[in-house]
Structures are given as C-alpha cells and as structure tokens.
Amino acid sequence: MDIINKRRSVRNFKDIDVERSIIEKLLRAGMQAPSAKNQQPWVFLVIKDKIKLEKLSVVSNLFLKCNTAIFLLIDTENLPNPEMAPADMGACTQNILLECASLNLGACWIGTAGRENRINVFREVLNIPSRFEPFSTIVLGYPQNESDNHFVDRYNPNKVFYEVL
C-alpha cells in the first residue's frame, strides 16, 4: 500500500530533464500490466520537444509545465479481445503512475479516451496514424513542491457492501 498511498497527481514540475533511462523504467512498468488474452494493446509515444508540447497546450496547460509527456495508444490491429483494450490500457496507465511515484517523479493523467477534441489535436500535432487510438496521456517530471505528496485517506465505508446492495 505504501506506493499506492504515495501516488499523487502532480501538476507543477521543475525544469529538469527526465533521463531516458528513467523513461524506460516507466515504460517497462506499463508493459508489465495485465491484459486480456495477453493482447498487450499498448504503444507509447514519448514527447519531449518543447514546440510540440506548446502546441498541445490547447488541450491542457499541463503541457507547458512538464518537459516529458507519454501518450498511451491502443494499437487497434490484430487484437484478440478489442473490447477489453480500454481496461488493459487503464492498468498500463496506472502501472506507469505508480512507477513514477516509486522513482519520486511527479505525474498527472490527462484523460484522453472518448474525448474527440483532444484526440484530434493529438493526431494533428503528433501525426498519429489512424491505426493507433489515443487512450491516455501522462505528463511527468520532477515535482516543484515536495509538499504536493501529502497523504489523503480516501477510504469511504459507505461505498462498501457485503453480500447485498
């Protein structure tokens, strides 16, 4: 539970480059996610280019605050269980966020799936082929404020039922 409790959405980052070796650790964590029939529908696009990040700021100003963004895309070809791809991608996204927390990186999940306006901007700015469906985006970097990592207990017993609703 320690790493789960440590994970936070961080929206302000220091202007320090995230090393390629660290990014690889994040992607390895994502690829360890479970997936239906082991279909592993994910493809990753890592963006560090400041000009592209600035163009993406029409979607969210978080792109102006980070120096690295990871776009998680569903490779829609040859999936044995395409209806399960969103669940697979959610697990992949969460793995990356947890690995960010374990490496003392800040990160924030930008919702993408089902948001056509965002998907269209991403496709245009990043030249994403139609085969790949944008699912989620993670902006990341070294947190500006360590105080952003305070624990909030979100357990709510009113949302738990045993045997009957």
C-alpha positions in Angstrom: 0.0 0.0 0.0 2.9 2.4 0.5 3.4 3.2 -3.2 -0.3 3.4 -3.8 -0.6 5.9 -0.9 2.4 7.9 -2.2 1.0 8.4 -5.7 -0.4 11.9 -6.3 -1.5 13.9 -9.3 1.3 16.5 -9.6 0.8 19.5 -11.9 3.9 21.6 -11.3 7.4 20.4 -12.3 11.0 21.6 -12.0 12.7 22.4 -15.3 14.9 19.3 -15.0 15.1 16.8 -17.9 13.8 13.3 -17.1 16.5 10.9 -18.3 15.9 8.3 -21.0 16.8 5.5 -18.6 14.1 6.7 -16.2 11.5 6.9 -19.0 12.5 3.3 -20.0 11.7 2.2 -16.4 8.3 3.8 -16.7 7.6 2.1 -20.0 8.7 -1.3 -18.6 6.3 -0.8 -15.7 3.5 -0.1 -18.1 4.3 -3.1 -20.2 4.0 -5.3 -17.1 0.3 -4.6 -16.8 -2.1 -7.4 -17.2 -4.1 -7.6 -20.5 -6.9 -9.7 -21.8 -5.6 -12.8 -23.5 -2.1 -11.2 -23.2 -3.0 -8.9 -26.1 -0.8 -6.1 -24.9 -2.6 -3.4 -27.0 -0.2 -0.6 -26.0 2.1 1.6 -28.0 3.9 4.6 -26.4 4.8 7.9 -27.9 7.2 9.9 -25.7 7.3 13.7 -26.4 10.0 16.0 -25.0 10.0 18.6 -27.8 9.1 21.9 -26.3 7.5 23.2 -29.5 5.2 20.2 -29.7 4.4 20.4 -26.0 3.5 24.1 -26.5 1.2 23.2 -29.4 -0.5 20.6 -27.2 -1.3 23.2 -24.5 -4.6 24.0 -26.3 -5.7 20.7 -24.7 -4.2 21.4 -21.2 -1.8 23.9 -19.8 0.0 21.0 -18.1 1.9 20.5 -21.4 3.5 23.9 -20.7 4.6 22.9 -17.2 6.2 19.5 -18.0 9.2 18.5 -20.0 8.0 15.0 -20.8 4.7 13.6 -21.9 3.9 9.9 -22.6 1.0 9.2 -24.9 -0.5 5.7 -24.4 -2.1 4.5 -27.7 -4.1 1.4 -28.5 -2.7 -0.5 -31.5 -6.1 -1.4 -32.9 -4.8 -4.1 -35.3 -4.9 -7.8 -34.5 -6.4 -7.6 -31.1 -8.0 -10.9 -29.9 -10.2 -9.0 -27.3 -10.6 -5.4 -28.6 -13.4 -4.7 -26.2 -11.0 -5.2 -23.3 -8.3 -2.9 -24.6 -9.6 0.1 -22.5 -9.3 -2.0 -19.3 -5.8 -3.1 -20.4 -4.8 0.4 -21.0 -6.1 1.7 -17.7 -3.9 -0.9 -15.9 -1.0 0.1 -18.0 -1.5 3.8 -17.2 -1.8 3.1 -13.5 1.4 1.0 -13.6 3.3 3.9 -15.1 1.8 6.3 -12.5 2.8 4.0 -9.6 6.4 3.7 -11.0 6.6 7.5 -11.2 5.8 7.6 -7.5 8.4 4.9 -6.7 11.0 7.0 -8.6 10.0 10.3 -6.9 8.7 11.7 -10.1 5.5 13.8 -10.3 2.9 12.8 -12.8 -0.6 13.6 -13.9 -3.0 11.5 -16.0 -4.7 13.6 -18.7 -7.9 11.9 -19.7 -8.0 11.2 -23.4 -10.2 8.2 -24.3 -13.5 9.3 -25.7 -12.6 13.0 -25.9 -12.6 13.6 -29.6 -11.4 17.2 -29.4 -8.3 16.1 -27.5 -7.7 13.1 -29.8 -8.0 15.3 -32.9 -5.4 17.7 -31.5 -3.0 14.9 -30.6 -3.4 13.3 -34.0 -2.7 16.5 -35.8 0.2 17.8 -33.7 1.9 14.4 -33.3 0.9 12.8 -36.7 -0.7 9.8 -35.1 -1.8 7.3 -37.7 -5.4 6.1 -37.6 -4.3 2.6 -36.6 -3.4 4.0 -33.1 -6.2 5.2 -30.8 -5.1 7.7 -28.2 -6.2 6.4 -24.7 -4.4 8.4 -22.1 -1.6 10.8 -21.6 0.8 11.2 -18.7 2.7 14.4 -18.1 5.6 14.0 -15.8 8.7 15.5 -14.3 10.4 16.2 -11.0 7.8 17.8 -8.6 8.2 21.5 -8.0 6.9 21.1 -4.4 7.5 18.1 -2.2 4.6 19.2 -0.1 2.3 18.0 -3.0 2.8 14.5 -1.8 0.8 14.6 1.4 -1.4 11.5 2.1 -5.2 11.8 1.9 -7.2 8.8 3.1 -10.0 8.2 0.6 -11.5 5.1 2.1 -15.2 5.5 2.4 -17.1 2.7 4.2 -20.4 4.0 2.8 -19.3 2.7 -0.6 -18.7 -0.9 0.6 -21.4 -3.6 0.6 -21.2 -7.2 1.6 -23.4 -9.8 0.0 -26.2 -7.4 -0.9 -26.6 -3.8 -2.1 
